């Protein structure tokens, strides 16, 4: 027997072993309890972190979904705008083709007009020459007429008056009014002005029954 004095008495070795084993068991039990507590705390922390991460992920996913929806809407609006722009571009291309066609037509018309203008200018030049020749002839005739007006044949004679009489002539006029005719229509009375002389109805045609016509003769005599 190995004896040890404990508190003034000897303890057997077996008892020491039992006490040591009991102490080890308690230590192991205490270590297990501590480990269990730490494990539970760690598990709670992990679960809390996981839950927090899930909530953050859910919030991020919701935000991302909203952003995706916004992007999809913007993409649809952009596509609609592109479609409109393509339509406008197609219209502009059609307008450009029409303008090109019209421009070509205008160019052709301008060339035709220029050709016609050249022809017209040639004709105008010819007409100018003709007009100058005619003006010259008219001037010559006017000179001859003026000469003839200034010179009247000698002798005694009368000419029909048309306004004032020439120098050297005296004015004479006579008339017959209220001439009896069968009717006042164009078959029996044909009105006419002969210089200062005339034939016409007496007053308004048909106003004086049976006395329908009148004649006036005006002459210049020397």
C-alpha positions in Angstrom: 0.0 0.0 0.0 1.1 3.4 -0.9 -0.1 5.8 1.6 -0.5 9.6 1.4 -1.3 11.9 4.1 -4.3 13.9 3.2 -5.7 16.2 5.8 -3.8 14.3 8.4 -4.8 10.8 7.2 -3.5 8.4 4.6 -5.6 7.9 1.3 -5.4 4.6 -0.5 -4.2 4.6 -4.1 -7.4 3.2 -5.4 -9.3 6.0 -3.8 -7.0 8.4 -5.4 -7.6 6.8 -8.8 -11.3 6.9 -8.3 -11.1 10.6 -7.3 -8.9 11.4 -10.2 -11.3 9.6 -12.6 -14.2 11.4 -11.1 -12.4 14.7 -11.4 -11.5 13.9 -15.1 -15.1 13.0 -15.7 -16.3 16.2 -14.2 -13.7 18.1 -16.2 -14.8 16.3 -19.4 -18.4 16.9 -18.6 -17.8 20.5 -17.9 -15.7 20.8 -21.1 -18.6 19.1 -23.0 -21.1 21.5 -21.5 -18.9 24.4 -22.4 -18.4 23.1 -25.9 -22.2 22.5 -26.2 -22.8 26.1 -25.0 -20.3 27.4 -27.5 -21.7 25.2 -30.2 -25.2 26.5 -29.5 -24.0 30.1 -29.5 -22.0 29.6 -32.6 -25.0 27.9 -34.2 -27.2 30.8 -33.2 -24.6 33.3 -34.6 -24.4 31.3 -37.8 -28.2 31.0 -38.1 -28.5 34.7 -37.4 -25.8 35.5 -40.0 -27.5 33.2 -42.5 -30.9 34.8 -41.8 -29.4 38.2 -42.1 -27.6 37.2 -45.3 -30.9 35.7 -46.7 -32.7 38.9 -45.9 -30.0 41.0 -47.5 -30.0 38.6 -50.5 -33.8 38.9 -50.7 -33.6 42.7 -50.5 -30.9 42.7 -53.1 -32.8 40.3 -55.3 -35.9 42.5 -55.0 -33.8 45.6 -55.9 -32.2 43.7 -58.8 -35.6 42.5 -60.0 -36.9 46.1 -59.9 -33.8 47.3 -61.8 -34.3 44.5 -64.3 -37.9 45.5 -64.8 -36.8 49.1 -65.2 -34.2 48.0 -67.7 -36.7 45.9 -69.6 -39.1 48.9 -69.7 -36.3 51.2 -70.9 -35.3 48.5 -73.4 -38.9 48.4 -74.7 -39.0 52.2 -74.9 -35.7 52.3 -76.6 -36.9 49.6 -79.1 -40.0 51.6 -79.7 -37.9 54.8 -80.2 -35.7 52.8 -82.6 -38.7 51.5 -84.5 -40.0 55.1 -84.8 -36.6 56.3 -85.9 -36.4 53.5 -88.5 -39.9 54.5 -89.7 -38.8 58.1 -90.0 -35.6 57.1 -91.7 -37.6 55.0 -94.2 -39.8 58.0 -94.8 -36.8 60.3 -95.2 -35.3 57.9 -97.6 -38.6 57.8 -99.6 -38.7 61.6 -99.4 -35.1 61.8 -100.6 -35.9 59.5 -103.5 -38.9 61.7 -104.4 -36.7 64.8 -104.1 -34.1 63.3 -106.3 -36.7 62.3 -108.9 -38.3 65.8 -108.7 -34.9 67.4 -108.9 -34.1 65.4 -112.0 -37.4 66.4 -113.5 -36.7 70.0 -112.6 -33.3 69.7 -114.2 -34.9 68.3 -117.4 -37.5 71.0 -117.3 -34.8 73.7 -116.9 -32.9 72.3 -119.8 -36.1 72.3 -121.9 -36.9 75.9 -120.8 -33.4 77.0 -121.6 -33.7 75.4 -125.0 -37.1 77.1 -125.5 -35.7 80.4 -124.2 -33.0 80.2 -126.8 -35.6 79.5 -129.5 -37.8 82.3 -128.1 -34.8 84.7 -128.0 -34.0 83.9 -131.6 -37.7 84.6 -132.5 -37.6 87.8 -130.4 -34.5 88.9 -132.3 -36.3 88.2 -135.6 -39.4 90.0 -134.3 -37.3 93.0 -133.3 -35.9 93.2 -136.8 -39.3 92.9 -138.2 -40.7 95.5 -135.8 -37.9 97.9 -136.7 -38.6 97.4 -140.4 -42.4 97.9 -139.8 -41.7 100.9 -137.6 -39.6 102.4 -140.4 -42.4 101.7 -142.9 -45.0 103.2 -140.5 -42.9 106.2 -140.1 -42.6 106.6 -143.8 -46.4 106.2 -144.2 -47.0 108.7 -141.4 -44.7 111.1 -143.1 -46.6 110.6 -146.4 -50.0 111.0 -144.6 -48.9 114.2 -142.9 -47.8 115.5 -146.2 -51.1 114.6 -147.7 -53.0 116.2 -144.8 -51.1 119.4 -145.4 -51.8 119.4 -149.1 -55.5 119.4 -150.3 -56.3 119.4 -154.0 -57.4 122.7 -155.5 -61.0 123.2 -156.5 -64.4 123.3 -154.7 -65.5 120.0 -153.1 -66.8 118.6 -149.8 -65.5 115.8 -147.6 -67.2 114.0 -144.7 -66.5 115.6 -141.4 -65.1 113.6 -138.5 -64.7 116.2 -135.8 -63.3 119.6 -136.7 -62.8 120.5 -140.3 -59.3 121.0 -141.8 -58.0 124.5 -142.3 -59.5 126.1 -145.4 -62.8 124.1 -145.1 -66.2 125.2 -143.7 -68.5 123.0 -141.7 -72.0 122.2 -143.1 -74.5 119.9 -141.5 -78.1 118.9 -142.1 -80.5 116.3 -140.8 -83.9 114.7 -141.2 -85.7 113.6 -138.0 -88.8 111.6 -137.3 -88.6 109.7 -140.7 -91.6 107.4 -141.2 -90.6 103.7 -141.6 -92.5 100.4 -141.6 -90.8 99.2 -138.4 -88.0 100.1 -136.0 -86.1 96.8 -136.3 -82.8 96.0 -138.0 -84.5 95.1 -141.3 -85.6 98.8 -141.8 -83.1 100.8 -139.7 -79.4 99.9 -139.6 -77.7 102.3 -137.3 -74.2 103.5 -138.2 -71.8 106.4 -137.4 -70.0 107.8 -140.5 -67.5 110.2 -138.9 -69.7 113.0 -137.5 -72.6 111.8 -139.6 -75.0 109.1 -138.6 -78.1 107.0 -139.3 -80.1 105.8 -136.3 -83.5 105.5 -134.6 -85.3 108.7 -133.6 -85.0 108.6 -129.9 -85.3 105.1 -128.4 -86.1 102.6 -131.1 -89.8 102.2 -131.3 -90.7 105.1 -129.0 -92.5 107.1 -131.7 -94.7 104.8 -133.8 -94.3 105.2 -137.5 -91.8 108.0 -137.0 -88.8 105.8 -136.2 -85.6 107.1 -138.0 -83.4 110.1 -138.3 -80.4 111.0 -140.5 -77.7 113.6 -139.9 -75.0 114.6 -142.5 -71.9 116.7 -141.6 -69.5 117.8 -144.3 -66.4 120.0 -144.7 -66.5 122.1 -147.9 -64.4 124.6 -149.7 
